[in-house]
Amino acid sequence: MTTAQRPTLEAVARRAGVSRATVSRVVNGSTTVAEPIREAVRRAVAELGYVPNLAARSLVTQRTDSIALVMPEAATRVFSDDQVFPGIIRGAAQELEAADKQLVLMLAGSPGGHERVERYTTGRHVDGVLFASLHGADPLPGRLARLGIPVVCSGRPLGDEDVPYVDVDHVGGVSRAVRHLIDGGRRRIATIAGPQDMVAGIERLTGYRETVVAAGLAEMIALGDFTRESGAAATRQILAEHPDVDAIFAASDLMAHAALRTLREAGRRVPDDVAVIGFDDIETAAYTEPPLTTVRQPIQEIGRQMTRQLLRLAAGEPIEPAVILPTELVVRESA
């Protein structure tokens, strides 16, 4: 069927025996039309195969029924074997599908991508914006919120404390992991920290530092960026600077996976010589050699909670400014 042949509002109105305005109100979800008339319109819509013009409808309702999920990362990172990003996407998509809304995934891993996201979202092409994996004091979430666009972030924004967010208990989760190592008799505990321009990296390092200092132990820190490559490089650095290390807490499972491999290559047995704990509990954590002890964060639930908060915000309902989800230490054979 061509565009010219598609049923119009006028054709539906003639079939239902009502005015065009009445059909428009019914199609756009108005509850002010009497039920017998609404049923006549719905029957005419079904008989004619009428499909609403979404662009025209958005002009009337001021809604697009679309939500953007913005990730300031390169595509190679988002779609790598890091299962955190896909988990957040799945959680958000599930909530939006239940609400009959569309997810628009936008990557902003470059200055040009960042500008494109800003143009698109400020152009009101979406009803709200979810942000995940923010780096540094990114001004965009706060700028959009001040323009009246509903915004919710994954992780506390470093640049604007007024933007609502959903996060997990990073400090508490890491503290439990490090105490587990201490209770197991480990005394030379190093960490592979995450990037210090992200809240997750900052707070996981804080959890490590607070716990080892409280136990009277020395800090042994190497920096990574949550990737396997950085985990391998950081493990080599730790072994060179602290050859007597007997435990490593890595701030992501991917870095912990790399630590397991690098320790094995260096002739260190896990957990006999060096215990290893990660953070995330991605699916492959249970299948490493040995299986990885890790701090589980509810990845899909983060995406779901972010989306629920955003939908409430877009509907004008009150929300909590910060939702903090619990973490859980999952003990396997590596520590």
C-alpha positions as CSV (number, residue, x, y, z in Angstrom):
1,M,0.0,0.0,0.0
2,T,1.4,3.4,-1.0
3,T,1.4,6.5,1.2
4,A,-1.6,7.9,-0.8
5,Q,-3.6,4.7,-0.2
6,R,-3.1,4.6,3.6
7,P,-6.3,5.1,5.6
8,T,-6.7,8.6,7.0
9,L,-8.3,10.0,10.1
10,E,-11.1,11.3,7.9
11,A,-11.7,7.8,6.5
12,V,-11.9,6.4,10.1
13,A,-14.2,9.2,11.1
14,R,-16.6,8.4,8.2
15,R,-16.6,4.7,9.0
16,A,-17.2,5.3,12.7
17,G,-19.8,8.0,12.1
18,V,-18.0,10.6,14.3
19,S,-15.9,13.7,13.8
20,R,-12.2,13.7,12.9
21,A,-11.5,15.4,16.2
22,T,-13.2,12.6,18.1
23,V,-11.1,10.0,16.2
24,S,-8.0,12.0,17.1
25,R,-8.8,12.0,20.8
26,V,-9.5,8.3,20.8
27,V,-6.3,7.4,18.9
28,N,-4.2,9.6,21.2
29,G,-5.6,7.9,24.3
30,S,-8.1,10.4,25.6
31,T,-10.5,9.1,28.3
32,T,-13.0,11.9,27.8
33,V,-14.8,10.1,24.9
34,A,-17.8,7.8,25.9
35,E,-17.0,4.1,25.7
36,P,-19.5,3.2,22.9
37,I,-18.0,5.9,20.7
38,R,-14.4,4.8,21.6
39,E,-15.4,1.2,20.7
40,A,-16.9,2.4,17.3
41,V,-13.6,4.2,16.5
42,R,-11.5,1.2,17.5
43,R,-13.6,-1.0,15.3
44,A,-13.2,1.4,12.4
45,V,-9.4,1.6,13.0
46,A,-9.2,-2.2,12.9
47,E,-11.4,-2.6,9.8
48,L,-9.5,0.0,7.8
49,G,-6.0,-1.0,9.1
50,Y,-5.4,2.6,10.1
51,V,-1.9,3.3,11.5
52,P,-1.4,6.6,13.3
53,N,1.1,9.1,11.9
54,L,3.6,9.2,14.8
55,A,5.1,12.5,13.8
56,A,1.7,14.1,13.6
57,R,0.7,12.5,16.9
58,S,3.8,13.8,18.7
59,L,2.8,17.3,17.7
60,V,-0.5,16.9,19.5
61,T,0.6,14.9,22.5
62,Q,4.1,16.5,22.9
63,R,5.4,12.9,23.3
64,T,7.6,10.8,21.1
65,D,7.2,7.5,23.1
66,S,11.0,7.1,22.7
67,I,13.7,7.2,25.4
68,A,17.4,7.6,24.6
69,L,20.1,5.6,26.3
70,V,23.4,7.5,25.9
71,M,26.7,5.8,26.5
72,P,29.8,8.1,26.1
73,E,31.9,5.1,24.9
74,A,33.2,3.9,21.5
75,A,31.1,1.1,19.9
76,T,34.1,-1.3,20.2
77,R,33.8,-0.9,24.0
78,V,30.1,-1.1,24.3
79,F,29.8,-4.3,22.2
80,S,33.0,-6.0,23.5
81,D,32.9,-9.0,25.9
82,D,32.3,-6.6,28.8
83,Q,28.8,-7.8,29.7
84,V,28.0,-4.8,31.9
85,F,26.8,-2.6,29.0
86,P,24.6,-5.2,27.3
87,G,23.1,-6.0,30.7
88,I,22.1,-2.3,31.3
89,I,20.7,-2.2,27.7
90,R,18.6,-5.3,28.3
91,G,17.2,-4.0,31.6
92,A,16.2,-0.7,30.0
93,A,14.7,-2.3,26.9
94,Q,12.6,-4.7,29.0
95,E,11.1,-1.9,31.0
96,L,10.4,0.2,27.9
97,E,8.9,-2.7,26.1
98,A,6.5,-3.2,29.0
99,A,5.6,0.5,28.8
100,D,5.1,0.4,25.0
101,K,8.0,2.8,24.4
102,Q,11.0,2.7,22.1
103,L,14.7,2.6,23.2
104,V,17.1,4.7,21.1
105,L,20.7,3.7,21.8
106,M,23.2,6.6,21.3
107,L,27.0,6.3,21.5
108,A,29.0,9.4,22.2
109,G,32.6,8.2,22.4
110,S,34.0,11.2,20.6
111,P,33.5,15.0,20.8
112,G,31.5,14.8,17.5
113,G,29.3,12.1,18.9
114,H,28.7,14.1,22.1
115,E,27.6,17.1,20.1
116,R,25.3,14.9,18.0
117,V,23.6,13.5,21.1
118,E,23.1,17.0,22.5
119,R,21.5,18.2,19.2
120,Y,19.2,15.2,19.0
121,T,18.1,15.3,22.6
122,T,17.6,19.0,22.9
123,G,15.6,18.8,19.6
124,R,13.0,16.9,21.7
125,H,13.2,13.8,19.5
126,V,12.9,11.7,22.8
127,D,10.9,12.0,25.9
128,G,13.8,11.5,28.3
129,V,17.5,10.5,28.4
130,L,19.3,7.7,30.3
131,F,23.0,8.1,30.8
132,A,25.4,5.2,31.5
133,S,29.2,5.1,31.8
134,L,29.8,8.8,32.3
135,H,33.4,10.0,32.4
136,G,34.5,13.1,34.4
137,A,32.3,16.1,35.1
138,D,30.2,15.7,31.9
139,P,28.0,18.8,31.8
140,L,25.4,17.3,29.4
141,P,23.1,15.5,31.9
142,G,22.7,18.7,34.0
143,R,22.3,20.9,31.0
144,L,19.4,18.7,29.6
145,A,17.8,18.5,33.0
146,R,17.8,22.3,33.3
147,L,16.1,22.5,30.0
148,G,13.2,20.4,31.4
149,I,14.2,17.1,29.8
150,P,13.8,14.1,32.2
151,V,17.3,12.7,32.9
152,V,18.5,9.7,35.0
153,C,22.1,8.5,35.2
154,S,23.7,5.2,36.0
155,G,26.1,6.2,38.7
156,R,26.4,9.5,40.6
157,P,27.2,12.2,38.1
158,L,30.5,13.9,39.0
159,G,29.5,17.2,37.4
160,D,26.0,17.9,38.7
161,E,24.7,16.5,42.0
162,D,21.1,17.5,41.2
163,V,20.6,14.9,38.5
164,P,18.9,11.8,39.8
165,Y,20.8,8.5,39.5
166,V,20.8,4.8,40.2
167,D,24.0,3.1,41.5
168,V,25.2,0.2,43.6
169,D,27.0,0.1,46.9
170,H,30.6,0.1,45.5
171,V,32.4,0.9,48.8
172,G,30.5,-1.7,50.8
173,G,30.9,-4.4,48.2
174,V,34.7,-3.8,47.9
175,S,35.0,-3.7,51.7
176,R,33.4,-7.1,52.0
177,A,35.7,-8.5,49.3
178,V,38.9,-7.2,51.0
179,R,37.8,-8.3,54.4
180,H,37.2,-11.8,52.9
181,L,40.9,-11.7,51.8
182,I,42.0,-10.5,55.2
183,D,40.0,-13.2,57.0
184,G,41.6,-15.8,54.8
185,G,45.1,-14.7,56.1
186,R,46.1,-12.5,53.2
187,R,48.3,-9.5,54.3
188,R,49.9,-8.2,51.1
189,I,46.7,-7.2,49.2
190,A,47.0,-5.2,46.0
191,T,44.3,-3.6,43.9
192,I,43.9,-3.0,40.2
193,A,41.8,0.2,40.4
194,G,39.3,1.4,37.8
195,P,39.5,4.7,36.0
196,Q,39.5,7.7,38.4
197,D,37.3,9.8,36.1
198,M,34.3,7.5,36.8
199,V,32.4,7.2,40.1
200,A,32.6,3.4,40.0
201,G,36.4,3.6,39.8
202,I,36.7,6.2,42.5
203,E,34.4,4.5,45.0
204,R,35.8,1.0,44.5
205,L,39.3,2.4,45.2
206,T,37.9,4.1,48.3
207,G,36.5,0.8,49.5
208,Y,39.8,-0.9,49.1
209,R,41.8,1.9,50.8
210,E,39.5,2.3,53.8
211,T,39.5,-1.4,54.5
212,V,43.3,-2.1,54.2
213,V,44.1,1.0,56.2
214,A,41.6,0.0,58.9
215,A,43.4,-3.4,59.0
216,G,46.8,-1.8,59.3
217,L,48.0,-3.1,56.0
218,A,50.0,-1.3,53.3
219,E,48.3,0.1,50.1
220,M,49.4,-1.4,46.8
221,I,47.7,0.2,43.9
222,A,48.0,-0.1,40.1
223,L,45.6,1.7,37.8
224,G,43.5,0.2,35.0
225,D,40.5,1.2,32.9
226,F,38.2,-1.9,33.5
227,T,39.5,-3.7,30.3
228,R,41.5,-6.9,30.1
229,E,44.5,-5.2,28.6
230,S,44.8,-2.8,31.5
231,G,44.3,-5.6,33.9
232,A,47.2,-7.6,32.5
233,A,49.5,-4.5,32.5
234,A,48.5,-3.6,36.1
235,T,49.2,-7.2,37.3
236,R,52.7,-7.1,35.7
237,Q,53.3,-3.8,37.5
238,I,52.1,-5.2,40.8
239,L,54.4,-8.3,40.5
240,A,57.4,-6.1,39.6
241,E,56.8,-3.6,42.4
242,H,55.5,-6.0,45.1
243,P,56.8,-9.6,44.3
244,D,55.5,-10.7,47.7
245,V,51.9,-9.9,46.9
246,D,49.5,-12.6,48.1
247,A,46.1,-11.2,47.0
248,I,44.7,-8.9,44.2
249,F,41.3,-7.2,44.2
250,A,40.5,-6.1,40.7
251,A,37.8,-3.4,40.2
252,S,36.2,-5.3,37.3
253,D,35.9,-8.9,36.3
254,L,37.6,-8.3,33.0
255,M,40.7,-7.0,34.8
256,A,40.5,-9.9,37.2
257,H,40.3,-12.4,34.3
258,A,43.5,-10.8,32.9
259,A,45.1,-11.0,36.4
260,L,44.4,-14.8,36.5
261,R,46.1,-15.3,33.2
262,T,49.1,-13.0,33.9
263,L,49.7,-14.7,37.3
264,R,49.6,-18.1,35.7
265,E,52.1,-17.0,33.1
266,A,54.4,-15.7,35.9
267,G,54.3,-19.1,37.7
268,R,52.0,-17.9,40.5
269,R,49.3,-20.3,41.6
270,V,45.7,-19.0,42.3
271,P,44.7,-19.1,45.1
272,D,47.6,-20.8,46.7
273,D,50.1,-18.1,46.1
274,V,47.9,-15.2,45.1
275,A,44.1,-14.9,45.7
276,V,42.1,-12.9,43.2
277,I,38.7,-11.2,43.5
278,G,36.9,-9.2,40.8
279,F,33.8,-7.0,40.6
280,D,30.6,-7.3,38.5
281,D,29.9,-11.1,38.3
282,I,29.6,-11.2,34.6
283,E,28.5,-14.5,33.1
284,T,32.0,-15.8,32.3
285,A,33.2,-15.2,35.9
286,A,32.0,-18.7,36.9
287,Y,34.0,-20.3,34.0
288,T,37.5,-18.9,34.5
289,E,40.3,-21.1,35.7
290,P,39.9,-21.2,38.6
291,P,36.3,-19.8,38.9
292,L,36.4,-16.2,40.0
293,T,35.3,-14.9,43.4
294,T,33.7,-11.6,42.7
295,V,31.4,-8.8,43.9
296,R,28.0,-9.2,42.1
297,Q,26.2,-6.1,41.1
298,P,22.7,-6.4,39.7
299,I,23.5,-5.2,36.2
300,Q,20.1,-5.6,34.5
301,E,18.3,-4.3,37.5
302,I,20.3,-1.1,37.2
303,G,18.9,-0.6,33.7
304,R,15.4,-1.4,34.9
305,Q,15.5,0.9,37.9
306,M,16.9,3.8,35.8
307,T,14.1,3.4,33.3
308,R,11.4,3.2,35.9
309,Q,12.7,6.3,37.5
310,L,12.8,8.1,34.2
311,L,9.3,7.1,33.2
312,R,8.0,8.4,36.5
313,L,9.9,11.6,36.1
314,A,8.5,12.1,32.5
315,A,5.0,11.5,33.9
316,G,5.5,14.3,36.5
317,E,5.6,11.9,39.4
318,P,8.0,12.3,42.4
319,I,11.1,10.1,42.4
320,E,14.0,9.4,44.8
321,P,17.0,11.5,43.8
322,A,19.3,8.5,44.4
323,V,18.6,4.8,44.3
324,I,21.4,2.6,45.7
325,L,21.2,-1.1,45.0
326,P,23.0,-3.7,47.1
327,T,26.0,-5.8,46.1
328,E,26.8,-9.4,47.1
329,L,30.1,-11.2,47.5
330,V,30.1,-14.5,45.4
331,V,32.7,-16.8,46.8
332,R,34.3,-19.2,44.3
333,E,37.7,-20.9,44.0
334,S,40.0,-18.0,43.2
335,A,39.9,-16.6,46.8
